[in-house]
Amino acid sequence: MAKPLAGLRILEVGNLIAGPFCGMLLADMGADLIKVERPKAGDYTRGMPPFINGESASFAALNRNKRSIVIDLKQSQGRDILLALAAKSDGLLENNRPGAMEALGLGAEAIRAVNPDLVYTSVSGFGQTGPKHRRAGVNLTMEAFSGALHVTGDPDDMPMRPGLQTADMFGALFATYAMLSGLISALRHQGGRTVDVALAEASIAVAAWETAGYLATGEVPQRLGHKHRTNAPYRLFATADDRHIAVTAARQNFFEEFMRVLGLEDHLTDPRFSTYLARKENEDALIDLVSPVIATWNADELEEAWAARGIPCSPVNDYAQVFADPQIVDRGMVVEVDHPRAGRQKALRNPVVMDRDGPDVARPAPLLGQHSAEILGELGFDQARIGKLAANGTVILGE
């Protein structure tokens, strides 16, 4: 049997997070993902720490299951190689600044001229059109532009950036969704697609409640700190062991059990807390009531007590606690992979689990240009021709 995307070839001309993460998701599902890198340095992430025997762990986390070819796309022979690859591929993914690929003669129109069935997916900060489309757009600035930072943090303090690269990851997920949709269309003989994904718009799209509230009422959502926009209690609380616990008990049955565990069941008849809407309206009073009691519990003990009553809750874990948790250990979220230079390394598996032939870590992230000769050979280039291309710097042959 074969993985879901086996037999499909995708070219990735990108750097950093949004493009490579999308490419990795496709590769995990079996696509032949050819990563086209620039001479000398390759993907910018190769230069980012931490390093293991000179290899970037950050790069490895975003580029497993891929093959690497180094091509100087500024040379005419380099462009010809990419066009030849595109003619035999199903998709091309790029996350360069708008206009960069067109300047090389490798924009969607040029690529799809040699392969009309190809899905050409571009990921950028602001998209391929509009007054800001040529501006640089990176994760932090897209979080700021999209409104995400405005609603993150405490109301009396400056906006706070999330601890994760949200705009890049949202953009990558929408790009994956778009690429797969285009591939299905092409397989149904409906032709290829040119796809435009903007990190800014991806960040706006996932703010479903915030944007819905504004569009419906005209009221601008503000920062709420640990509060939820519609639910209470739905927040973090400090515990006796200098940790924090997250809990959501807005539903009536959850709230009743939440209060019983804390020994506060006498307050269930208090009209301020007796209904969903009343609890939200009187949230500050509710938090003042329960916080001192929660602060007498250790986080793990309170989690056990609440979870036994069916209440959604979890201590706030650091990553050491995450990877030691029996749930994560049991499901094998951490796997090991042999890298030709970094040695045997731990890595995350794809979070999707299938009953058969699902995603896995079939190969480690490639060395720079590791597969250049192999890929050129698949195009029909003989060793003499490959040697000439390497000699004039059109391609770089890896180890």
C-alpha positions as CSV (number, residue, x, y, z in Angstrom):
1,M,0.0,0.0,0.0
2,A,1.1,3.6,-0.4
3,K,0.7,6.8,1.5
4,P,-2.1,9.2,0.4
5,L,0.2,11.5,-1.7
6,A,2.5,8.9,-3.0
7,G,3.3,9.5,-6.7
8,L,2.9,13.3,-6.5
9,R,5.9,15.6,-6.9
10,I,6.0,19.0,-5.3
11,L,8.7,21.6,-5.8
12,E,9.4,23.9,-2.8
13,V,11.2,27.2,-3.5
14,G,11.1,28.8,-0.1
15,N,12.7,29.6,3.2
16,L,12.1,29.8,6.9
17,I,8.6,28.6,8.2
18,A,5.5,29.1,6.1
19,G,6.6,27.5,2.9
20,P,8.8,24.8,4.4
21,F,6.2,23.7,7.0
22,C,3.6,23.4,4.3
23,G,6.0,21.4,2.2
24,M,6.9,19.1,5.1
25,L,3.2,18.3,5.7
26,L,2.8,17.2,2.1
27,A,6.1,15.2,2.3
28,D,4.9,13.5,5.4
29,M,1.9,12.2,3.5
30,G,4.1,10.7,0.8
31,A,4.6,13.4,-1.8
32,D,8.1,13.6,-3.4
33,L,9.0,17.0,-2.0
34,I,12.0,18.5,-3.8
35,K,13.4,21.5,-1.9
36,V,15.1,24.0,-4.3
37,E,17.7,25.9,-2.4
38,R,20.0,28.8,-3.2
39,P,23.8,28.3,-3.5
40,K,26.1,28.5,-0.6
41,A,23.7,29.0,2.3
42,G,20.5,27.3,1.2
43,D,17.3,27.9,3.3
44,Y,17.9,30.7,5.8
45,T,16.8,28.4,8.6
46,R,20.0,26.3,8.1
47,G,21.8,29.2,9.8
48,M,19.6,29.3,12.9
49,P,20.5,27.6,16.2
50,P,20.5,25.3,18.0
51,F,23.2,23.3,16.1
52,I,24.1,19.7,16.4
53,N,27.4,18.8,14.7
54,G,26.9,22.0,12.6
55,E,23.4,21.1,11.5
56,S,20.4,23.3,12.5
57,A,17.8,21.6,14.7
58,S,15.4,24.3,13.6
59,F,15.9,23.4,10.0
60,A,15.5,19.7,10.7
61,A,12.1,20.4,12.4
62,L,10.7,21.9,9.3
63,N,12.3,19.9,6.5
64,R,12.1,16.2,7.1
65,N,11.1,13.8,4.3
66,K,12.4,16.2,1.6
67,R,15.1,16.0,-1.0
68,S,17.4,19.0,-1.6
69,I,18.7,20.3,-4.8
70,V,20.8,23.5,-5.0
71,I,20.2,25.6,-8.2
72,D,21.3,29.1,-9.0
73,L,18.0,30.4,-10.4
74,K,19.7,33.6,-11.5
75,Q,21.5,31.7,-14.3
76,S,19.6,30.8,-17.4
77,Q,20.6,27.2,-17.1
78,G,19.3,27.2,-13.6
79,R,15.9,28.5,-14.7
80,D,15.8,25.9,-17.4
81,I,16.4,23.2,-14.8
82,L,13.5,24.4,-12.7
83,L,11.2,24.6,-15.7
84,A,12.2,21.0,-16.6
85,L,11.4,19.9,-13.0
86,A,8.1,21.8,-13.1
87,A,7.1,20.0,-16.4
88,K,7.3,16.8,-14.4
89,S,5.7,18.0,-11.2
90,D,2.3,18.3,-9.8
91,G,2.7,21.4,-7.7
92,L,5.1,24.3,-6.9
93,L,5.2,26.0,-3.5
94,E,7.0,29.3,-2.9
95,N,7.0,31.8,-0.1
96,N,9.2,34.6,-1.6
97,R,8.3,38.2,-1.7
98,P,5.7,38.9,-4.4
99,G,7.4,39.6,-7.7
100,A,10.6,37.7,-6.9
101,M,9.7,34.6,-8.8
102,E,8.4,36.7,-11.8
103,A,11.7,38.6,-11.9
104,L,13.5,35.3,-12.3
105,G,11.1,34.3,-15.1
106,L,9.6,31.6,-12.9
107,G,6.2,33.1,-11.9
108,A,3.0,31.2,-12.1
109,E,2.4,32.1,-15.7
110,A,5.8,30.9,-16.9
111,I,5.7,27.7,-14.8
112,R,2.1,26.8,-15.8
113,A,3.0,27.5,-19.5
114,V,5.1,24.3,-19.4
115,N,2.6,22.4,-17.2
116,P,-1.0,23.7,-17.2
117,D,-2.0,21.0,-14.7
118,L,0.4,22.2,-12.0
119,V,-0.8,23.8,-8.8
120,Y,1.3,26.9,-8.2
121,T,0.9,28.1,-4.5
122,S,2.4,31.3,-3.3
123,V,2.6,32.3,0.4
124,S,3.5,35.9,1.3
125,G,2.8,38.5,3.9
126,F,0.1,40.5,2.2
127,G,-0.7,38.4,-0.8
128,Q,0.1,39.0,-4.5
129,T,-2.1,42.0,-5.0
130,G,-3.1,45.2,-3.1
131,P,-1.3,48.4,-2.1
132,K,1.0,46.6,0.4
133,H,1.6,43.4,-1.5
134,R,5.3,44.1,-2.2
135,R,6.1,44.9,1.4
136,A,8.1,42.4,3.5
137,G,5.7,40.5,5.7
138,V,7.1,38.3,8.5
139,N,5.3,36.5,11.4
140,L,5.5,39.3,14.0
141,T,4.4,42.1,11.7
142,M,1.6,40.0,10.3
143,E,0.3,39.3,13.8
144,A,0.4,43.0,14.5
145,F,-1.3,43.9,11.2
146,S,-4.0,41.3,11.5
147,G,-5.3,42.4,14.9
148,A,-4.0,39.3,16.6
149,L,-1.7,41.3,18.9
150,H,-4.3,43.8,19.8
151,V,-6.4,41.2,21.5
152,T,-3.5,39.4,23.2
153,G,-2.3,40.3,26.6
154,D,-3.5,42.2,29.6
155,P,-5.9,45.2,29.1
156,D,-3.7,47.6,31.1
157,D,-0.5,46.6,29.4
158,M,1.0,46.8,25.9
159,P,0.0,44.0,23.4
160,M,1.9,40.8,23.9
161,R,3.1,38.5,21.1
162,P,2.1,34.8,21.3
163,G,4.8,32.4,22.3
164,L,4.5,30.6,18.9
165,Q,4.8,31.6,15.3
166,T,1.1,31.8,14.7
167,A,0.9,33.8,11.4
168,D,3.5,31.6,9.7
169,M,1.8,28.4,10.9
170,F,-1.7,29.5,10.0
171,G,-0.4,30.5,6.6
172,A,1.3,27.2,6.1
173,L,-1.9,25.3,7.1
174,F,-4.1,27.3,4.7
175,A,-1.4,26.8,2.0
176,T,-1.5,23.0,2.6
177,Y,-5.3,23.0,2.4
178,A,-5.1,25.1,-0.9
179,M,-2.5,22.9,-2.4
180,L,-4.4,19.7,-1.7
181,S,-7.6,21.2,-3.1
182,G,-5.8,22.2,-6.3
183,L,-4.2,18.7,-6.6
184,I,-7.6,17.0,-6.3
185,S,-8.9,19.4,-9.0
186,A,-6.0,18.5,-11.3
187,L,-6.5,14.8,-10.7
188,R,-10.1,15.2,-11.7
189,H,-8.9,16.7,-15.0
190,Q,-10.0,20.2,-14.2
191,G,-6.6,21.7,-14.7
192,G,-4.2,23.3,-12.4
193,R,-4.6,26.3,-10.1
194,T,-2.7,29.5,-9.2
195,V,-3.1,29.9,-5.4
196,D,-2.4,33.1,-3.4
197,V,-2.2,32.7,0.4
198,A,-1.5,35.8,2.6
199,L,-0.2,35.4,6.1
200,A,-2.2,38.5,7.1
201,E,-5.5,37.1,5.8
202,A,-4.8,33.7,7.4
203,S,-4.4,35.4,10.8
204,I,-7.6,37.4,10.3
205,A,-9.5,34.3,9.2
206,V,-8.7,32.3,12.4
207,A,-10.0,35.1,14.6
208,A,-13.5,33.8,14.1
209,W,-15.2,35.2,17.3
210,E,-13.3,38.5,17.3
211,T,-14.1,39.3,13.7
212,A,-17.7,38.1,14.0
213,G,-18.3,40.3,17.0
214,Y,-16.9,43.3,15.3
215,L,-18.7,42.8,12.0
216,A,-22.0,42.2,13.8
217,T,-21.8,45.0,16.3
218,G,-19.1,47.4,15.2
219,E,-17.5,47.1,18.7
220,V,-13.7,46.6,18.6
221,P,-12.6,43.6,20.6
222,Q,-10.1,44.5,23.3
223,R,-7.5,42.6,25.3
224,L,-9.0,40.5,28.1
225,G,-5.9,39.0,29.8
226,H,-6.9,35.6,31.0
227,K,-10.6,36.1,30.4
228,H,-12.6,34.5,27.6
229,R,-14.9,36.6,25.4
230,T,-18.0,34.7,26.2
231,N,-17.3,32.0,28.9
232,A,-16.7,32.1,32.6
233,P,-14.9,30.5,34.3
234,Y,-12.5,29.9,31.4
235,R,-9.0,30.9,32.4
236,L,-5.8,30.2,34.3
237,F,-5.5,30.1,38.0
238,A,-2.4,30.1,40.3
239,T,-1.9,27.0,42.5
240,A,-0.1,26.4,45.7
241,D,3.0,24.8,44.0
242,D,3.9,27.9,42.0
243,R,2.2,26.5,38.9
244,H,-0.9,27.4,37.0
245,I,-3.9,25.4,35.9
246,A,-6.2,26.0,33.0
247,V,-9.9,25.2,33.4
248,T,-13.1,25.8,31.5
249,A,-16.3,25.3,33.4
250,A,-18.8,27.5,31.7
251,R,-21.4,24.9,31.0
252,Q,-23.8,24.4,33.8
253,N,-22.9,20.8,34.6
254,F,-19.2,21.6,34.5
255,F,-19.7,24.6,36.7
256,E,-21.6,22.7,39.3
257,E,-18.9,20.0,39.6
258,F,-16.2,22.7,39.5
259,M,-17.7,24.4,42.6
260,R,-18.3,21.1,44.4
261,V,-14.6,20.1,44.1
262,L,-13.7,23.4,45.6
263,G,-16.2,23.0,48.4
264,L,-18.2,26.0,47.2
265,E,-21.4,24.3,46.3
266,D,-23.4,26.6,48.7
267,H,-22.8,29.4,46.1
268,L,-24.5,27.5,43.3
269,T,-27.8,29.2,44.2
270,D,-26.3,32.7,44.2
271,P,-28.1,34.5,41.4
272,R,-24.8,36.0,40.3
273,F,-23.5,32.6,39.4
274,S,-26.6,30.5,38.8
275,T,-26.7,30.8,34.9
276,Y,-24.2,30.9,32.1
277,L,-25.0,34.6,31.3
278,A,-25.0,35.6,35.0
279,R,-21.5,34.1,35.5
280,K,-20.1,36.0,32.6
281,E,-21.7,39.3,33.8
282,N,-20.3,38.8,37.3
283,E,-17.0,37.2,36.3
284,D,-14.8,39.4,38.5
285,A,-16.9,38.4,41.6
286,L,-16.7,34.8,40.7
287,I,-12.9,34.9,40.2
288,D,-12.5,36.6,43.5
289,L,-14.5,33.8,45.2
290,V,-12.7,30.8,43.7
291,S,-9.1,32.0,43.3
292,P,-8.2,31.8,47.0
293,V,-9.5,28.3,47.2
294,I,-7.7,27.2,44.1
295,A,-4.5,28.7,45.4
296,T,-4.6,26.1,48.3
297,W,-4.4,23.1,45.8
298,N,-1.4,21.7,44.0
299,A,-1.9,21.8,40.2
300,D,-1.7,18.0,39.7
301,E,-4.1,17.2,42.5
302,L,-6.6,19.7,41.4
303,E,-6.4,18.4,37.8
304,E,-7.1,14.9,39.1
305,A,-10.1,16.0,41.1
306,W,-11.6,18.1,38.3
307,A,-10.9,15.6,35.6
308,A,-12.6,12.8,37.6
309,R,-15.8,15.0,37.4
310,G,-15.4,15.4,33.6
311,I,-14.2,19.0,33.8
312,P,-11.8,20.1,31.0
313,C,-8.6,21.2,32.7
314,S,-4.8,20.9,32.6
315,P,-1.8,22.3,34.4
316,V,0.3,24.7,32.4
317,N,3.2,22.4,31.3
318,D,6.6,23.3,30.1
319,Y,8.0,21.2,27.3
320,A,9.9,18.9,29.6
321,Q,6.6,18.1,31.3
322,V,4.9,17.8,28.0
323,F,7.3,15.1,26.7
324,A,7.3,13.3,30.0
325,D,3.5,13.1,30.2
326,P,2.2,9.5,29.9
327,Q,-0.3,10.5,27.2
328,I,2.4,11.9,24.9
329,V,4.7,9.0,25.6
330,D,2.0,6.4,25.0
331,R,1.1,7.9,21.6
332,G,4.7,8.1,20.5
333,M,4.8,11.8,19.7
334,V,8.6,11.7,19.8
335,V,10.4,9.5,17.3
336,E,14.1,9.0,16.5
337,V,15.7,9.6,13.1
338,D,19.2,9.0,11.9
339,H,20.8,12.1,10.3
340,P,24.0,11.7,8.2
341,R,25.8,14.4,10.1
342,A,23.9,15.1,13.3
343,G,23.6,11.4,14.2
344,R,20.6,9.9,15.9
345,Q,18.2,12.6,16.8
346,K,14.8,13.0,18.5
347,A,12.0,14.6,16.5
348,L,8.3,15.1,16.5
349,R,6.1,12.9,14.4
350,N,3.2,14.3,12.4
351,P,0.2,14.7,14.7
352,V,-2.1,12.9,12.3
353,V,-2.6,9.2,12.9
354,M,-4.1,7.0,10.2
355,D,-5.1,3.3,10.4
356,R,-2.6,2.5,7.6
357,D,0.0,4.1,5.5
358,G,-0.1,7.4,7.3
359,P,2.5,10.1,7.8
360,D,5.9,9.2,9.3
361,V,9.5,10.3,9.4
362,A,10.8,8.3,6.4
363,R,14.0,10.4,6.0
364,P,15.7,13.2,8.0
365,A,16.0,16.7,6.8
366,P,18.5,16.8,3.8
367,L,22.0,18.1,3.7
368,L,22.4,21.1,1.4
369,G,22.2,19.8,-2.1
370,Q,22.3,16.2,-1.0
371,H,20.1,15.0,-3.8
372,S,21.2,17.4,-6.6
373,A,22.8,14.7,-8.7
374,E,20.1,12.2,-8.1
375,I,17.3,14.7,-9.1
376,L,19.2,15.8,-12.2
377,G,19.7,12.2,-13.2
378,E,16.0,11.7,-13.0
379,L,15.6,14.5,-15.6
380,G,17.9,12.6,-17.9
381,F,21.1,14.5,-17.3
382,D,24.2,12.3,-17.6
383,Q,27.2,12.6,-15.3
384,A,29.2,14.7,-17.8
385,R,26.5,17.3,-18.1
386,I,25.9,17.4,-14.3
387,G,29.6,17.9,-13.8
388,K,29.6,20.9,-16.2
389,L,26.6,22.4,-14.4
390,A,28.4,22.0,-11.1
391,A,31.7,23.4,-12.5
392,N,30.0,26.7,-13.6
393,G,28.0,27.0,-10.4
394,T,24.6,26.4,-11.8
395,V,24.1,23.6,-9.4
396,I,25.8,22.5,-6.2
397,L,26.3,18.9,-5.6
398,G,26.0,17.9,-1.9
399,E,27.8,15.2,0.0
